[in-house]
Amino acid sequence: SRMNRVNNRKLLVGMDLHKKTTATDSDILKFNQLKSRKKQLRFAKSPIHDWGLFAQERIDANDMVIEYVGEVIRQKVADHREKAYERCGIGSSYLFRVDDDTVIDATKKGSVARFINHCCSPNCSAKIITVDKQKKIVIYANRDIELGEEITYDYKFPIEADKIPCLCGSKYCKGT
């Protein structure tokens, strides 16, 4: 269902804290640097699932890798679109929840960040920051990432009966 897929990209850790805070000066500085000096990335066939995003340069731990960009929509619009996407046969969902009523839809308008695959032991994590009163989803490197390595983050799948099978292949795979 749409809620399951939106929740797949939901940031469970830190969302409540984020509602009360804004980006640090360091986050804003890194975000501005990301805008002026984009990381060299490419999307290509992935051994994890379908398409993936790969580093075309070495990326240092804690660097901002890419912003997850798409249309900013309300939850009710996301509900409607999910049903429409299912009717049209669009198999992948690129809906990413920002907060209780805001979703980023990168299905038709978005950056290559939408091709980042899930991994139970990811090299990146997603963080919501606020810059100039706008919430942004930014992908940060958890560790050094080598040239050619696939960019991954944990979608934080909920534990539920109709689990989406995990294809990450990590030795720490939770199997969700």
C-alpha positions as CSV (number, residue, x, y, z in Angstrom):
1,S,0.0,0.0,0.0
2,R,1.0,3.6,-0.3
3,M,1.4,4.1,3.4
4,N,3.8,1.1,3.5
5,R,6.0,2.6,0.8
6,V,5.9,6.1,2.2
7,N,6.8,4.7,5.6
8,N,9.6,2.8,3.9
9,R,11.3,6.1,3.4
10,K,10.2,7.6,6.7
11,L,12.9,8.8,8.9
12,L,12.0,7.2,12.2
13,V,15.0,8.3,14.2
14,G,15.1,12.0,15.0
15,M,11.9,13.1,13.3
16,D,10.3,14.3,16.6
17,L,13.5,16.1,17.5
18,H,13.8,17.7,14.1
19,K,10.3,19.2,14.4
20,K,11.7,21.4,17.2
21,T,15.0,22.3,15.7
22,T,16.6,23.7,12.6
23,A,19.8,22.9,10.7
24,T,23.0,23.7,12.5
25,D,25.4,26.2,11.0
26,S,27.6,23.3,10.0
27,D,24.6,21.7,8.1
28,I,23.8,24.9,6.3
29,L,27.5,25.4,5.3
30,K,27.6,21.8,4.0
31,F,24.3,22.3,2.2
32,N,25.6,25.4,0.5
33,Q,28.8,23.6,-0.5
34,L,26.7,20.7,-1.9
35,K,24.8,23.2,-4.0
36,S,28.0,24.7,-5.5
37,R,30.1,21.5,-5.7
38,K,28.0,18.5,-6.4
39,K,29.4,15.0,-5.8
40,Q,30.1,13.1,-9.0
41,L,27.5,10.3,-9.1
42,R,25.9,8.2,-11.8
43,F,23.0,5.8,-11.9
44,A,23.4,2.4,-13.4
45,K,22.1,-1.2,-13.1
46,S,22.5,-2.3,-9.5
47,P,23.2,-5.7,-8.1
48,I,20.9,-4.9,-5.2
49,H,17.8,-4.0,-7.2
50,D,17.1,-2.6,-10.7
51,W,18.8,0.8,-10.8
52,G,21.2,2.3,-8.2
53,L,23.3,5.3,-7.6
54,F,27.1,5.0,-7.7
55,A,30.0,7.2,-6.5
56,Q,32.2,8.5,-9.3
57,E,34.7,9.9,-6.8
58,R,35.8,9.1,-3.3
59,I,33.4,10.6,-0.7
60,D,34.5,11.3,2.8
61,A,32.6,10.2,5.9
62,N,30.0,12.9,7.1
63,D,30.0,14.6,3.7
64,M,26.6,15.6,2.2
65,V,26.2,13.4,-0.8
66,I,23.0,14.5,-2.5
67,E,19.7,16.2,-1.8
68,Y,16.6,14.1,-2.3
69,V,14.6,16.4,-4.6
70,G,11.0,16.2,-5.9
71,E,7.6,17.8,-5.7
72,V,6.6,18.9,-2.2
73,I,3.1,17.6,-1.7
74,R,0.6,17.1,1.2
75,Q,-0.3,13.7,2.5
76,K,-3.7,13.7,0.9
77,V,-2.2,14.4,-2.5
78,A,0.3,11.6,-1.9
79,D,-2.5,9.2,-1.1
80,H,-4.2,10.1,-4.4
81,R,-1.0,9.8,-6.4
82,E,-0.1,6.5,-5.0
83,K,-3.4,5.0,-6.2
84,A,-2.9,6.7,-9.6
85,Y,0.7,5.3,-9.9
86,E,-0.6,1.8,-9.0
87,R,-3.4,2.1,-11.7
88,C,-0.8,3.1,-14.3
89,G,1.5,0.3,-13.4
90,I,4.3,2.4,-11.9
91,G,6.0,-0.2,-9.8
92,S,8.5,1.8,-7.7
93,S,7.4,4.5,-5.3
94,Y,9.6,7.5,-4.9
95,L,7.5,9.1,-2.1
96,F,9.6,10.2,0.9
97,R,7.8,11.5,4.0
98,V,9.3,14.7,5.5
99,D,6.9,15.1,8.4
100,D,3.3,14.3,9.3
101,D,1.7,16.1,6.4
102,T,4.6,16.7,3.9
103,V,5.8,14.2,1.3
104,I,8.5,14.6,-1.4
105,D,7.3,12.9,-4.6
106,A,10.3,12.2,-6.9
107,T,8.4,9.9,-9.2
108,K,8.1,12.2,-12.2
109,K,10.2,15.2,-11.1
110,G,13.2,14.5,-9.0
111,S,17.0,14.1,-8.8
112,V,19.0,10.9,-9.2
113,A,18.8,10.5,-5.4
114,R,15.6,8.6,-6.0
115,F,17.7,5.7,-7.4
116,I,19.5,5.1,-4.0
117,N,18.7,1.6,-2.9
118,H,18.0,0.3,0.6
119,C,20.7,-1.6,2.5
120,C,20.5,-3.0,6.1
121,S,24.2,-1.9,6.6
122,P,24.2,1.3,4.5
123,N,27.0,3.7,3.7
124,C,24.7,6.7,3.9
125,S,21.8,8.0,6.0
126,A,19.0,10.5,5.2
127,K,18.6,13.6,7.4
128,I,15.9,16.3,7.3
129,I,17.4,19.8,7.7
130,T,15.7,23.2,7.5
131,V,17.3,25.8,5.4
132,D,15.5,29.2,4.9
133,K,12.4,27.8,6.5
134,Q,12.2,24.9,4.0
135,K,12.7,21.3,4.9
136,K,15.3,19.5,2.8
137,I,16.1,15.8,2.7
138,V,19.8,15.3,2.4
139,I,21.8,12.1,2.1
140,Y,25.0,12.0,4.3
141,A,27.9,9.6,4.0
142,N,28.1,7.4,7.2
143,R,31.7,6.4,6.3
144,D,34.2,6.9,3.5
145,I,32.7,5.8,0.2
146,E,35.1,4.5,-2.5
147,L,35.0,5.3,-6.2
148,G,32.4,3.0,-7.9
149,E,30.7,2.0,-4.7
150,E,26.9,2.0,-4.7
151,I,25.3,4.6,-2.5
152,T,22.8,3.1,0.0
153,Y,20.7,4.0,3.0
154,D,18.3,2.2,5.3
155,Y,14.7,2.9,4.3
156,K,13.7,1.8,7.8
157,F,11.1,-0.6,6.7
158,P,8.4,-1.1,9.4
159,I,7.8,-4.6,10.8
160,E,4.5,-5.7,9.3
161,A,2.7,-8.7,7.8
162,D,3.1,-7.7,4.2
163,K,6.8,-7.1,4.3
164,I,8.6,-5.9,1.2
165,P,11.5,-8.4,0.7
166,C,14.9,-7.0,1.3
167,L,17.4,-7.6,-1.6
168,C,20.4,-5.8,-0.1
169,G,22.5,-8.9,0.4
170,S,24.3,-7.5,3.4
171,K,25.5,-10.0,6.0
172,Y,23.5,-7.9,8.4
173,C,20.3,-8.1,6.3
174,K,17.1,-7.9,8.4
175,G,15.2,-9.6,5.7
176,T,12.4,-7.1,5.6
